[in-house]
Structure formats: C-alpha cells, structure tokens
C-alpha cells in the first residue's frame, strides 16, 4: 500500500471516529436520566453542560463511567436569584457552578467526612510542616508550600491557634482553591475552588469562583435541594 493510500485510509478512519463521537456528544443535548448506585437521577436539560469541552466530558462519563458519575451546571443567573449577594461574572466570564454527582458506599463517605484526613494540615505536620496560614476575610488560607502559592486550602477556623482538631470536617474545611490563568487574556488570573456536600450517601463535588466562597453554606443547601429534586 502506498503512503498516499495509507494517509487516505487514516483520514477516512479519523473522520468516521469523529462523526461517531460528535453524534454521541450531541445526542446528550436533552434531559439526562442516569442510574447511580441505588438511585435514578433525572437531570433537566437546562442543567446540562454546554460548550464542546463540557459536552465531550459528558459524553465520556456517559460512555465509560455511567455507573459512577453524573455532571451538571447551575447558572449564575439562577444562583444569584436564589442566594442574596451571589456575585455574577463580568463580560464573557460567568460564575456558574459545575458539579459531579457520585454515589458512594458508607465506608467511602465516612472516610471523606473523617476530619483526620486533614490532621496534617491542621497540625502543621507531614507535608504541611512548612505551611503558611494567612487570614483572608472570615477565612484562613493554608499554603502547603509558601514558595508555590498557586494553590491553597480554605478553612473557617485558624489551625495556627493549636486548638484540637474539630470533630467534623465541615466545621472547619471550606474548599481547595487554585489560581488559574486566562488563556485569552494572559495578564488576568482568576481562582477556581472545589468543595463538597453530602446528601445521604450521594457525594457532590462542585466548582465555584473564589468570590462566592462567602456563601458556601447557602450554596451547599441550594445544590442539596436540587439533588433531592433530581433523585428518585
């Protein structure tokens, strides 16, 4: 087979695979019904991710992880209408909340809720022995490595006060945050944080803008209500 013939066959194969992927992706434009653990979730189309990359992720999870995870987006418009003070983005930068829904067994839920998983962070031991704790408004930023300040953990309580480790994770743990660069405007940076909430053994990991961390309790309640409404 000549080189030209090989290239022609490869190009045809790529086009065929691409057409299949795109068909699978865009077939997910409507409502989503997905089985996770013992529950059926019905996620209305308005909460489906949009944009090619988000649809690609949704196709991937549907094809390969359908029994593990579902994805959703709640618009900044709905969030600001239901959470007083919620900050919306400016221009083309929105502050929607994106999330992943998983159903874990009791042991997995206990493990992630166990405050001991944050013991090193709280006590300044292990990988946090050189930590830096900085107050920021009502919260405290804990940097594992002060020389690499691009990521940090946000706490409600000051771990530097040598207080005993709280009994429940959410008594002190708020989120993990990371500074991101805007690929279209390289001079600008923004911060994305991820946090969790639990509805029984349903675990929701969600991503939000740092500016809205002050409303974390209200956001968790609002997302929790959505999950209850979507779960059968």
C-alpha positions in Angstrom: 0.0 0.0 0.0 1.4 3.4 -1.0 2.0 6.2 1.5 -0.8 8.2 -0.1 -3.2 5.3 0.2 -2.3 4.9 3.9 -2.9 8.6 4.5 -6.3 8.4 2.7 -7.4 5.4 4.8 -6.2 7.1 8.1 -8.1 10.3 7.2 -11.2 8.3 6.5 -10.9 6.5 9.8 -10.4 9.7 11.7 -13.5 11.3 10.1 -15.6 8.2 10.9 -14.5 8.2 14.5 -15.0 11.9 14.8 -18.5 11.7 13.4 -19.4 8.9 15.9 -18.1 10.9 18.8 -19.9 14.1 17.8 -23.1 12.2 17.3 -22.8 10.7 20.8 -21.9 14.0 22.3 -24.8 16.0 20.8 -27.3 13.2 21.4 -26.9 14.3 25.1 -28.4 17.7 24.5 -31.7 16.9 26.2 -32.7 15.7 29.6 -30.4 13.2 31.3 -31.6 10.1 33.1 -28.8 8.2 34.8 -28.5 5.4 37.3 -26.0 5.9 40.2 -25.9 3.2 42.8 -29.3 2.6 44.1 -30.8 5.9 42.7 -32.1 7.1 39.4 -31.3 10.8 38.7 -33.3 12.8 36.2 -31.3 16.0 35.4 -33.3 18.5 33.3 -31.7 19.7 30.1 -31.2 23.2 31.4 -28.6 21.9 33.9 -26.6 20.1 31.2 -23.1 21.4 30.5 -22.8 23.3 27.3 -19.8 24.0 25.1 -17.8 21.4 23.2 -15.4 20.5 26.0 -18.1 20.1 28.6 -20.2 18.0 26.2 -17.1 15.9 25.5 -16.7 15.3 29.2 -20.4 14.5 29.5 -20.1 12.0 26.6 -17.0 10.4 28.2 -18.7 10.0 31.5 -21.9 8.6 29.9 -19.9 6.1 27.7 -17.3 5.0 30.2 -18.4 5.9 33.8 -22.2 5.8 33.6 -22.4 3.9 36.9 -20.1 6.3 38.7 -20.7 10.0 37.9 -23.2 12.5 36.5 -22.4 16.1 35.7 -24.4 19.3 35.9 -24.1 23.1 35.7 -26.2 25.6 37.6 -26.3 29.1 36.0 -25.1 32.2 37.8 -28.5 33.7 36.9 -30.4 31.1 39.0 -27.8 31.2 41.8 -27.9 35.0 42.2 -31.7 34.9 42.1 -31.8 32.4 45.0 -28.7 33.4 47.0 -28.7 37.1 48.0 -25.3 38.6 47.3 -24.1 35.9 44.9 -21.6 37.5 42.6 -22.1 37.1 38.8 -19.2 37.3 36.4 -18.3 40.2 34.2 -18.4 40.2 30.4 -17.9 36.7 28.9 -16.7 35.3 32.2 -19.6 33.6 34.0 -19.7 32.3 37.6 -21.8 29.3 37.0 -21.3 26.3 39.3 -20.3 23.0 37.8 -20.6 19.7 39.7 -20.1 16.0 39.7 -22.6 13.6 41.4 -21.4 10.3 42.7 -23.0 7.6 45.0 -20.5 6.1 47.4 -20.8 3.3 50.0 -20.9 4.1 53.7 -17.2 3.4 54.2 -16.2 5.9 51.4 -18.5 8.6 52.8 -17.1 8.1 56.4 -13.6 8.3 55.0 -14.1 11.7 53.2 -16.0 13.1 56.2 -13.4 12.0 58.7 -11.5 15.1 59.9 -8.4 13.0 60.5 -7.7 13.2 56.7 -6.9 16.9 57.4 -4.9 16.2 60.5 -1.5 17.1 58.9 -2.9 20.3 57.5 -4.5 21.3 60.9 -1.4 20.5 63.0 1.3 21.6 60.6 2.9 18.2 60.3 4.0 15.9 57.5 3.7 17.6 54.1 2.4 20.7 55.9 5.3 21.1 58.3 6.3 24.3 56.4 2.8 25.5 55.9 1.8 29.2 55.9 -1.5 30.3 57.4 -2.9 33.7 56.2 -6.1 35.3 57.3 -8.4 36.3 54.4 -11.7 37.9 55.5 -13.7 35.4 57.5 -11.5 32.6 56.4 -7.9 31.3 56.6 -5.8 30.3 53.6 -3.4 27.4 54.3 -0.5 27.0 51.9 1.4 23.7 51.9 4.4 25.3 50.3 4.7 29.1 50.6 7.1 29.1 47.7 4.3 27.8 45.4 1.3 29.9 46.2 -0.8 28.8 43.3 -3.0 26.5 45.4 -4.2 26.5 48.9 -6.9 25.2 51.3 -9.6 27.5 52.8 -10.6 26.9 56.4 -13.3 28.5 58.7 -11.0 28.2 61.7 -7.4 29.1 62.4 -5.3 26.0 62.6 -2.3 28.0 64.0 -4.2 28.5 67.3 -3.2 25.0 68.3 -6.9 24.1 69.0 -7.9 20.4 68.9 -8.9 19.0 65.5 -12.7 19.7 65.1 -15.0 16.7 65.2 -16.5 17.2 61.8 -14.8 18.2 58.5 -17.3 20.9 57.6 -16.8 22.6 61.0 -13.6 24.0 59.6 -12.9 22.8 56.0 -14.4 25.0 53.2 -12.7 24.3 49.9 -9.5 23.9 47.9 -8.6 26.7 45.6 -6.2 27.2 42.7 -5.2 30.3 40.8 -5.8 29.9 37.0 -4.5 31.9 34.0 -7.0 33.2 31.4 -5.7 31.7 28.2 -7.4 34.5 26.2 -6.2 37.3 28.5 -2.8 36.2 29.8 -2.5 39.2 32.0 -5.6 38.2 34.0 -5.9 35.4 36.6 -8.9 34.0 38.4 -9.4 31.5 41.2 -11.5 28.3 41.0 -12.3 26.4 44.2 -13.8 23.0 44.7 -15.9 21.9 47.6 -18.3 19.1 48.6 -21.7 18.4 50.0 -23.4 15.2 51.1 -27.0 14.1 50.7 -27.1 10.7 52.5 -24.5 8.7 50.5 -24.7 11.0 47.5 -21.5 12.9 47.2 -21.4 16.1 45.2 -18.2 17.8 44.2 -18.7 21.3 42.8 -16.6 24.1 41.4 -17.2 27.8 42.1 -15.4 31.2 41.9 -13.4 32.2 44.9 -15.6 35.4 45.2 -18.6 33.3 46.2 -17.0 31.2 48.9 -18.5 33.5 51.5 -21.9 31.9 50.5 -20.7 28.3 50.8 -23.3 27.3 53.3 -26.1 28.7 51.2 -24.7 27.2 48.1 -24.5 23.8 49.7 -28.1 24.0 50.8 -29.2 25.1 47.3 -27.4 22.4 45.5 -28.6 19.8 48.0 -32.2 20.8 47.3 -31.5 20.3 43.6 -30.0 16.9 44.1 -33.1 15.9 46.2 -35.3 17.0 43.4 -33.4 15.1 40.7 -33.1 11.9 42.7 -35.7 9.2 42.5 
